[in-house]
């Protein structure tokens, strides 16, 4: 995750309890026996946490084997778009499902599954693991 765009950006701190609720919600949306690839950094942690919540989810570190590509937040959509591009180049016959915890309304890419939709694009999500998180 990069730094907020400017000083006018509203920062929203996600607490662990809120994060767990979002993870449970997202877990219930994913297809059975999914192979999950978490986009490094935040997405990798989300993928791992999802796999702890559901035994049939398998985490992989190989993008072209993934059936679900996961990130913590889709802000502009550039990261997910790049990841999908690489996935299609290496696994041409496969279509990956996309998932994220938080989806911004104006992103270039809309996830197939998300726990929460962020309507205000000026909201900057700060996770407990992010640099500068208060808790």
C-alpha positions as a Python dict, from the first residue, in 0.01 Angstrom:
ca = {
    (1, 'X'): (0, 0, 0),
    (2, 'X'): (136, 342, -88),
    (3, 'X'): (103, 662, 108),
    (4, 'X'): (-220, 868, 105),
    (5, 'X'): (-263, 1100, -194),
    (6, 'X'): (-274, 1430, -5),
    (7, 'X'): (-355, 1593, 328),
    (8, 'X'): (-728, 1611, 241),
    (9, 'X'): (-753, 1232, 244),
    (10, 'X'): (-969, 1087, 520),
    (11, 'X'): (-780, 814, 704),
    (12, 'X'): (-981, 518, 828),
    (13, 'X'): (-808, 293, 1079),
    (14, 'X'): (-924, -69, 1069),
    (15, 'X'): (-913, -242, 1406),
    (16, 'X'): (-850, -616, 1440),
    (17, 'X'): (-1213, -686, 1540),
    (18, 'X'): (-1345, -504, 1231),
    (19, 'X'): (-1088, -683, 1017),
    (20, 'X'): (-1205, -1021, 1146),
    (21, 'X'): (-1567, -940, 1056),
    (22, 'X'): (-1460, -841, 703),
    (23, 'X'): (-1252, -1159, 669),
    (24, 'X'): (-1544, -1380, 776),
    (25, 'X'): (-1776, -1202, 531),
    (26, 'X'): (-1526, -1243, 246),
    (27, 'X'): (-1455, -1607, 335),
    (28, 'X'): (-1823, -1692, 297),
    (29, 'X'): (-1822, -1551, -59),
    (30, 'X'): (-1532, -1756, -194),
    (31, 'X'): (-1592, -2072, -398),
    (32, 'X'): (-1515, -2407, -231),
    (33, 'X'): (-1165, -2550, -269),
    (34, 'X'): (-1019, -2224, -398),
    (35, 'X'): (-648, -2178, -454),
    (36, 'X'): (-570, -1830, -326),
    (37, 'X'): (-286, -1602, -431),
    (38, 'X'): (-237, -1299, -208),
    (39, 'X'): (-85, -996, -374),
    (40, 'X'): (225, -903, -172),
    (41, 'X'): (218, -733, 96),
    (42, 'X'): (-134, -681, 233),
    (43, 'X'): (-299, -938, 8),
    (44, 'X'): (-59, -1212, 116),
    (45, 'X'): (-157, -1163, 480),
    (46, 'X'): (-527, -1152, 388),
    (47, 'X'): (-493, -1479, 191),
    (48, 'X'): (-325, -1647, 487),
    (49, 'X'): (-591, -1523, 731),
    (50, 'X'): (-869, -1643, 499),
    (51, 'X'): (-711, -1989, 487),
    (52, 'X'): (-713, -2003, 869),
    (53, 'X'): (-1087, -1935, 867),
    (54, 'X'): (-1172, -2203, 611),
    (55, 'X'): (-990, -2535, 579),
    (56, 'X'): (-1072, -2586, 210),
    (57, 'X'): (-887, -2270, 100),
    (58, 'X'): (-529, -2329, -13),
    (59, 'X'): (-274, -2049, -35),
    (60, 'X'): (-19, -2050, -318),
    (61, 'X'): (279, -1829, -393),
    (62, 'X'): (253, -1903, -766),
    (63, 'X'): (26, -1656, -942),
    (64, 'X'): (-61, -1874, -1242),
    (65, 'X'): (-195, -2153, -1019),
    (66, 'X'): (-444, -1924, -846),
    (67, 'X'): (-818, -1948, -886),
    (68, 'X'): (-871, -1647, -657),
    (69, 'X'): (-645, -1340, -648),
    (70, 'X'): (-676, -1154, -317),
    (71, 'X'): (-571, -807, -200),
    (72, 'X'): (-642, -611, 114),
    (73, 'X'): (-785, -307, -66),
    (74, 'X'): (-849, -209, -426),
    (75, 'X'): (-787, 164, -430),
    (76, 'X'): (-701, 276, -784),
    (77, 'X'): (-714, -80, -921),
    (78, 'X'): (-371, -64, -1085),
    (79, 'X'): (-216, -339, -873),
    (80, 'X'): (-501, -584, -931),
    (81, 'X'): (-508, -497, -1303),
    (82, 'X'): (-134, -569, -1333),
    (83, 'X'): (-173, -893, -1142),
    (84, 'X'): (-462, -1006, -1365),
    (85, 'X'): (-257, -921, -1674),
    (86, 'X'): (31, -1141, -1555),
    (87, 'X'): (-209, -1417, -1454),
    (88, 'X'): (-369, -1427, -1799),
    (89, 'X'): (-29, -1429, -1972),
    (90, 'X'): (85, -1736, -1776),
    (91, 'X'): (-245, -1924, -1737),
    (92, 'X'): (-430, -1844, -2056),
    (93, 'X'): (-706, -2100, -2010),
    (94, 'X'): (-785, -1992, -1655),
    (95, 'X'): (-1000, -1705, -1540),
    (96, 'X'): (-916, -1587, -1191),
    (97, 'X'): (-1176, -1465, -947),
    (98, 'X'): (-1076, -1147, -765),
    (99, 'X'): (-1145, -1063, -403),
    (100, 'X'): (-1054, -789, -157),
    (101, 'X'): (-1158, -673, 185),
    (102, 'X'): (-1226, -312, 81),
    (103, 'X'): (-1323, -198, -269),
    (104, 'X'): (-1316, 170, -373),
    (105, 'X'): (-1603, 278, -596),
    (106, 'X'): (-1389, 451, -862),
    (107, 'X'): (-1124, 180, -901),
    (108, 'X'): (-1028, 69, -1253),
    (109, 'X'): (-1095, -292, -1149),
    (110, 'X'): (-1396, -409, -951),
    (111, 'X'): (-1342, -726, -748),
    (112, 'X'): (-1574, -1020, -797),
    (113, 'X'): (-1606, -1037, -417),
    (114, 'X'): (-1549, -771, -152),
    (115, 'X'): (-1639, -740, 214),
    (116, 'X'): (-1705, -366, 203),
    (117, 'X'): (-1761, -110, -71),
    (118, 'X'): (-1602, 232, -8),
    (119, 'X'): (-1807, 506, -177),
    (120, 'X'): (-1583, 797, -75),
    (121, 'X'): (-1272, 760, -290),
    (122, 'X'): (-1084, 1001, -61),
    (123, 'X'): (-1092, 744, 220),
    (124, 'X'): (-751, 591, 287),
    (125, 'X'): (-767, 252, 460),
    (126, 'X'): (-502, 187, 726),
    (127, 'X'): (-472, -172, 842),
    (128, 'X'): (-332, -284, 1178),
    (129, 'X'): (-16, -410, 1002),
    (130, 'X'): (48, -85, 815),
    (131, 'X'): (333, 145, 907),
    (132, 'X'): (197, 415, 1133),
    (133, 'X'): (-105, 218, 1257),
    (134, 'X'): (-199, 318, 1608),
    (135, 'X'): (-278, -32, 1734),
}
